[in-house]
Each structure stands twice: as C-alpha cells, then as structure tokens.
C-alpha cells in the first residue's frame, strides 16, 4: 500500500503520542482479532507462550507479576489460567507450574500462524533496518520517560 510522502520537517513535527497510539491500536487490534478466531484473548496468548517457553516454570503468581505491566484490559489472570485448564490446553504440576497439553500446543501453533500473518502485514514495505531503528527509538523514548526500555 502506497503512502503519501512528506518533507523531513513535516514528519519531524508530528506528535509521537498520536502516531504511536494509532499504531498500537491498529497492530494490537489486528492481533486480538486473529486470536479471537481461536477464542483467545491476548492474555491467553501470553500465557500460552510463557508456558511453552519454560514448561512447569511459571506459576500463577510469577506469571501474573510478569504479565500485569503489559495488560491494558484489567485482566483477571486467574480466570484466563482457569479457562486454559478447563479447555484442556494447560495443566498445573504439583508445584503449580504451568504446562501445555497436546491440545494447548496445537492451539498455540494455530494462533501463532494467525499472528505471523499480522506480523507480515505490519512489516510489509518496511525495511528491517527501519524497523530496528523504530524499536530502538521507542525504547529510548520509554526510558527517557522513566520506563523500562529493555526488551521483555
């Protein structure tokens, strides 16, 4: 998709909050729309990825602590965890560590494929170096305003 070209001065005068907010709403909206096809929310997705990345390591308490800073929906994470257990996608071991079941692995992979399509759409026409620069600029802005600019 072509976009109109503007001068360096016009672009430098643009409000970063407006553009970053619009980008956030569009990107996250597209991801949430794809997750909804699987009956998932973004917190479900985060949970599945953490449990898949370190099976049996994350407990409810440690995962809530990890995910809460990224949550903009006032999520009741215990209900998300309960939902994944009730679906048969996740179990909790004797120590409370979360482990995906075969169904959970399969569901996560389906959702991952949908999210990859959004990722590809977002990156269409964007050079990798420009994307990396954008991420680094946003990280710096977050740090400048007292936030954590490190990667999650």
Backbone bond lengths (Angstrom), bond angles and torsions (degrees), N, CA, C in turn:
res aa  C-N    CA-C-N  psi(-1)  N-CA   C-N-CA  omega(-1)  CA-C   N-CA-C  phi
1 X - - - 1.447 - - 1.526 109.23 -
2 X 1.292 116.90 127.54 1.467 121.79 -179.83 1.525 109.82 -80.21
3 X 1.320 114.94 144.94 1.463 120.08 173.95 1.523 107.80 -125.50
4 X 1.300 115.77 152.92 1.459 122.21 -178.79 1.527 110.29 -65.50
5 X 1.292 116.87 143.65 1.468 122.36 176.89 1.529 109.57 -89.97
6 X 1.324 116.38 144.11 1.460 122.65 177.81 1.516 108.89 -131.17
7 X 1.315 115.41 162.73 1.466 119.58 178.30 1.525 109.99 -72.04
8 X 1.310 115.29 159.24 1.462 122.18 177.02 1.529 110.24 -56.37
9 X 1.326 117.10 -41.31 1.459 122.38 -178.79 1.529 111.18 -64.93
10 X 1.341 116.57 -43.31 1.466 120.04 178.61 1.529 111.13 -62.48
11 X 1.323 116.05 -42.62 1.462 120.05 -178.99 1.523 111.33 -69.32
12 X 1.332 117.28 -39.37 1.468 120.91 -179.61 1.523 112.01 -64.78
13 X 1.328 117.77 -23.48 1.459 122.03 -179.18 1.529 112.84 -87.60
14 X 1.301 118.15 -1.37 1.468 121.40 -177.10 1.529 111.64 -73.24
15 X 1.341 116.83 146.56 1.477 120.49 179.57 1.534 110.75 -77.60
16 X 1.319 116.67 115.19 1.467 121.22 -177.67 1.520 111.40 -61.71
17 X 1.320 117.84 -36.64 1.464 120.32 -179.86 1.518 112.15 -61.92
18 X 1.316 116.58 -40.89 1.462 120.07 179.64 1.528 110.60 -66.28
19 X 1.324 116.51 -46.96 1.470 119.87 -177.60 1.517 112.43 -70.65
20 X 1.330 117.69 -40.88 1.470 118.92 179.09 1.527 110.06 -68.23
21 X 1.329 116.90 -36.13 1.469 120.35 177.04 1.515 111.88 -65.92
22 X 1.329 117.15 -43.11 1.456 120.89 178.34 1.528 110.38 -63.85
23 X 1.341 116.20 -43.82 1.470 119.84 178.28 1.530 110.17 -61.55
24 X 1.314 117.26 -44.68 1.462 121.49 178.52 1.524 110.97 -57.05
25 X 1.323 116.64 -50.77 1.469 120.03 -177.05 1.526 111.19 -62.33
26 X 1.321 118.00 -39.20 1.460 121.31 179.40 1.522 112.02 -69.24
27 X 1.325 116.96 -48.67 1.466 120.97 -177.33 1.529 110.37 -66.37
28 X 1.313 117.26 -52.06 1.457 120.97 -178.74 1.525 110.68 -64.46
29 X 1.332 116.90 -37.43 1.456 120.06 177.09 1.521 112.09 -60.64
30 X 1.336 116.78 -42.75 1.466 121.05 178.82 1.527 110.91 -66.16
31 X 1.326 117.03 -40.40 1.470 120.68 178.32 1.528 110.04 -65.22
32 X 1.320 116.69 -46.87 1.467 120.26 -179.22 1.528 111.41 -63.23
33 X 1.318 116.72 -35.89 1.458 120.80 177.58 1.534 110.65 -62.95
34 X 1.315 117.23 -42.63 1.466 121.10 179.20 1.525 111.66 -69.80
35 X 1.320 117.75 -39.00 1.461 120.53 177.69 1.526 111.17 -64.51
36 X 1.325 116.66 -35.51 1.464 121.25 -179.25 1.523 111.88 -62.07
37 X 1.335 117.03 -27.00 1.466 120.47 176.92 1.530 109.86 -59.82
38 X 1.328 117.04 -33.20 1.467 122.92 177.74 1.531 111.67 -90.88
39 X 1.332 117.28 2.73 1.461 120.62 -177.35 1.518 112.00 74.73
40 X 1.332 116.17 27.32 1.460 121.51 -177.30 1.521 111.29 -113.53
41 X 1.327 114.50 154.18 1.457 121.93 169.40 1.523 107.35 -106.28
42 X 1.322 115.98 172.00 1.457 118.96 176.67 1.530 111.61 -60.54
43 X 1.338 120.28 -41.63 1.464 119.23 176.00 1.539 113.52 -60.92
44 X 1.332 117.85 -33.04 1.470 119.59 172.65 1.528 109.28 -60.09
45 X 1.327 115.44 -46.49 1.465 121.64 -178.28 1.529 111.12 -60.47
46 X 1.323 116.08 -46.54 1.457 120.04 178.91 1.529 110.76 -59.30
47 X 1.314 115.34 -43.79 1.463 120.70 -179.39 1.520 110.84 -62.46
48 X 1.328 116.43 -47.40 1.470 120.37 179.41 1.526 111.23 -58.64
49 X 1.319 117.31 -42.99 1.458 120.54 -179.12 1.520 112.88 -67.00
50 X 1.317 116.34 -41.82 1.466 118.68 178.61 1.530 110.92 -66.06
51 X 1.323 116.06 -44.47 1.475 119.53 179.51 1.522 111.03 -64.09
52 X 1.332 117.43 -36.86 1.467 120.98 178.73 1.529 111.42 -70.25
53 X 1.325 116.24 -36.29 1.463 120.51 -176.59 1.514 114.64 -74.97
54 X 1.311 117.05 -25.03 1.460 121.17 -178.99 1.527 108.26 -147.79
55 X 1.340 116.84 70.59 1.470 120.63 -175.47 1.531 112.68 -53.29
56 X 1.343 115.02 129.76 1.453 120.74 176.52 1.512 115.07 79.50
57 X 1.319 117.68 -2.59 1.462 121.53 -176.37 1.520 112.65 -89.66
58 X 1.326 116.06 -43.05 1.466 120.43 -176.29 1.520 111.20 -82.58
59 X 1.330 115.61 128.07 1.463 121.44 172.66 1.527 107.67 -101.68
60 X 1.306 115.94 171.93 1.465 118.92 177.44 1.529 110.64 -55.31
61 X 1.314 116.34 -48.72 1.469 120.13 -176.29 1.527 112.13 -63.49
62 X 1.332 117.42 -45.64 1.465 118.98 -177.66 1.527 111.61 -69.87
63 X 1.322 116.56 -33.41 1.460 118.60 179.56 1.532 111.24 -74.91
64 X 1.307 117.86 -37.22 1.466 120.55 175.56 1.528 109.46 -60.90
65 X 1.319 116.74 -44.31 1.471 120.85 178.83 1.527 110.53 -60.98
66 X 1.314 117.42 -40.90 1.463 122.79 -178.86 1.529 112.42 -69.54
67 X 1.335 117.45 -41.21 1.460 121.15 -170.97 1.526 115.06 -89.46
68 X 1.304 117.95 -26.05 1.460 121.19 -175.29 1.534 113.29 -53.83
69 X 1.332 120.40 -40.45 1.469 118.64 179.74 1.540 114.19 -62.19
70 X 1.318 118.40 -20.42 1.464 122.08 -177.99 1.526 112.88 -96.48
71 X 1.310 116.35 -7.18 1.461 122.29 -173.37 1.527 110.90 -86.00
72 X 1.331 116.04 126.15 1.459 120.20 176.10 1.525 111.26 -115.93
73 X 1.333 116.67 16.99 1.461 120.95 -175.93 1.532 112.56 -119.60
74 X 1.325 116.87 9.24 1.471 121.18 -177.19 1.524 110.35 51.16
75 X 1.310 115.11 50.66 1.456 123.10 -174.49 1.517 112.38 -69.27
76 X 1.306 115.46 137.74 1.461 122.33 168.56 1.526 105.08 -88.47
77 X 1.310 116.26 92.49 1.459 120.60 -173.90 1.527 112.62 -61.93
78 X 1.324 117.57 -33.74 1.467 118.65 177.84 1.530 110.94 -59.45
79 X 1.336 117.04 -36.88 1.469 118.55 178.56 1.537 111.02 -70.07
80 X 1.322 117.33 -31.79 1.473 120.81 175.17 1.528 109.22 -65.30
81 X 1.328 116.24 -47.37 1.470 120.22 179.81 1.529 110.25 -61.69
82 X 1.337 115.68 -45.13 1.470 120.20 178.83 1.525 110.75 -59.39
83 X 1.328 116.88 -41.69 1.463 120.96 179.82 1.526 110.95 -61.27
84 X 1.320 117.05 -44.07 1.468 119.69 179.90 1.527 111.35 -65.71
85 X 1.330 117.52 -35.99 1.465 120.87 176.66 1.535 109.61 -68.19
86 X 1.325 116.67 -45.34 1.476 120.87 -179.61 1.526 111.99 -62.77
87 X 1.317 117.47 -34.47 1.467 121.84 177.16 1.524 111.91 -69.07
88 X 1.334 114.78 -20.03 1.455 119.30 -174.03 1.518 112.52 85.45
89 X 1.326 117.00 19.42 1.466 121.97 -179.25 1.526 112.18 -93.18
90 X 1.329 116.62 -17.39 1.453 119.85 -175.21 1.521 109.20 -148.91
91 X 1.313 115.66 147.62 1.461 121.77 171.92 1.517 107.43 -126.03
92 X 1.314 115.00 167.66 1.461 120.62 174.62 1.515 107.42 -122.48
93 X 1.340 116.16 128.76 1.461 119.80 -178.56 1.533 110.28 -75.47
94 X 1.314 116.56 -179.52 1.467 121.80 -175.76 1.526 112.50 -58.59
95 X 1.321 117.00 -29.10 1.469 121.47 179.25 1.524 111.74 -88.64
96 X 1.326 117.62 1.18 1.461 121.33 -179.60 1.515 113.90 89.33
97 X 1.331 117.46 4.35 1.463 121.19 179.69 1.516 111.67 -73.65
98 X 1.316 116.24 139.11 1.467 121.96 -176.54 1.527 110.64 -86.64
99 X 1.345 114.45 134.90 1.460 121.61 -179.36 1.526 107.95 -135.95
100 X 1.332 117.03 132.05 1.458 120.17 177.22 1.519 110.52 -76.72
101 X 1.318 115.31 144.74 1.459 121.90 173.53 1.528 107.65 -88.05
102 X 1.325 117.36 177.12 1.466 120.17 175.40 1.522 110.53 -58.76
103 X 1.341 116.34 -40.89 1.465 120.07 178.02 1.518 111.33 -63.85
104 X 1.310 116.29 -38.52 1.463 120.72 178.28 1.518 112.31 -66.79
105 X 1.325 116.33 -40.74 1.468 120.53 176.82 1.528 109.61 -61.51
106 X 1.341 116.34 -45.92 1.463 120.72 -179.28 1.529 111.23 -64.11
107 X 1.331 117.18 -43.26 1.459 121.04 178.96 1.513 111.97 -64.31
108 X 1.321 116.54 -41.20 1.458 121.23 177.64 1.528 110.37 -61.95
109 X 1.315 117.15 -42.40 1.471 120.20 179.62 1.533 111.51 -65.13
110 X 1.326 117.49 -38.95 1.469 120.17 176.71 1.532 110.08 -62.71
111 X 1.319 115.85 -46.28 1.464 120.32 179.92 1.530 110.30 -64.81
112 X 1.315 116.56 -37.44 1.472 121.35 179.01 1.523 110.51 -61.22
113 X 1.317 117.12 -42.75 1.469 120.79 178.43 1.522 110.55 -61.53
114 X 1.309 117.24 -41.55 1.465 120.94 178.64 1.529 110.28 -64.43
115 X 1.332 116.69 -43.27 1.466 120.61 179.49 1.518 111.93 -66.95
116 X 1.327 117.01 -34.13 1.470 119.64 177.59 1.523 111.11 -63.39
117 X 1.318 117.06 -35.14 1.469 120.03 176.67 1.532 110.64 -63.83
118 X 1.318 117.14 -40.39 1.467 120.58 176.28 1.526 109.17 -64.34
119 X 1.327 116.71 -44.75 1.461 121.83 179.12 1.534 110.28 -56.75
120 X 1.311 116.69 -46.04 1.466 120.86 179.29 1.518 111.18 -63.46
121 X 1.321 116.91 -40.31 1.464 120.81 178.81 1.525 110.57 -63.89
122 X 1.320 116.98 -42.61 1.467 121.57 179.42 1.525 110.47 -62.57
123 X 1.321 117.43 -38.58 1.469 121.90 -176.09 1.530 113.49 -83.22
124 X 1.333 117.50 -7.39 1.461 120.90 -177.84 1.533 110.49 -58.27
125 X 1.332 116.83 122.83 1.456 122.00 178.96 1.516 114.42 77.30
126 X 1.332 116.93 6.83 1.472 120.94 179.73 1.526 108.02 -110.26
127 X 1.309 115.55 118.37 1.460 121.44 178.17 1.533 109.44 -64.70
128 X 1.322 116.58 141.78 1.471 120.92 -179.22 1.524 111.70 -56.95
129 X 1.329 117.71 -41.36 1.466 120.08 178.83 1.530 111.18 -62.46
130 X 1.335 116.54 -39.29 1.465 120.02 177.66 1.526 111.01 -66.16
131 X 1.319 116.66 -39.36 1.460 120.45 178.32 1.535 109.94 -62.68
132 X 1.326 116.63 -46.51 1.468 121.30 179.76 1.532 110.08 -61.05
133 X 1.327 116.88 -42.85 1.463 120.55 177.76 1.525 110.63 -60.89
134 X 1.318 116.40 -43.11 1.469 120.75 179.54 1.523 111.16 -60.84
135 X 1.321 116.72 -46.26 1.470 120.11 178.90 1.525 110.16 -61.16
136 X 1.317 117.27 -44.28 1.465 120.05 -179.96 1.526 112.01 -65.27
137 X 1.327 117.61 -37.81 1.464 120.64 177.08 1.531 109.87 -64.41
138 X 1.323 117.29 -45.17 1.463 120.01 179.03 1.530 111.35 -64.23
139 X 1.330 116.73 -39.64 1.475 120.06 176.99 1.529 110.05 -60.05
140 X 1.323 116.61 -43.66 1.467 121.31 -179.70 1.529 110.00 -63.57
141 X 1.333 117.48 -43.01 1.468 120.74 179.64 1.520 111.04 -62.63
142 X 1.331 116.39 -42.31 1.465 120.52 177.55 1.530 109.77 -60.46
143 X 1.319 116.83 -47.37 1.478 120.96 179.59 1.525 111.04 -63.42
144 X 1.333 117.20 -40.88 1.459 120.14 179.61 1.518 112.46 -60.73
145 X 1.335 115.92 -27.32 1.461 120.08 -179.22 1.530 112.22 -98.54
146 X 1.349 116.30 16.98 1.453 121.06 173.26 1.510 115.14 91.24
147 X 1.319 117.22 5.59 1.467 120.12 179.47 1.519 112.31 -92.01
148 X 1.299 115.90 -179.38 1.454 122.84 179.95 1.526 108.88 -92.40
149 X 1.312 117.35 108.79 1.456 122.75 -178.61 1.525 113.40 -86.78
150 X 1.329 116.78 2.88 1.468 119.53 179.05 1.527 109.77 -77.63
151 X 1.324 115.50 155.95 1.459 119.84 176.79 1.525 109.85 -67.87
152 X 1.354 116.57 145.94 1.469 118.82 -179.54 1.517 111.86 -67.86
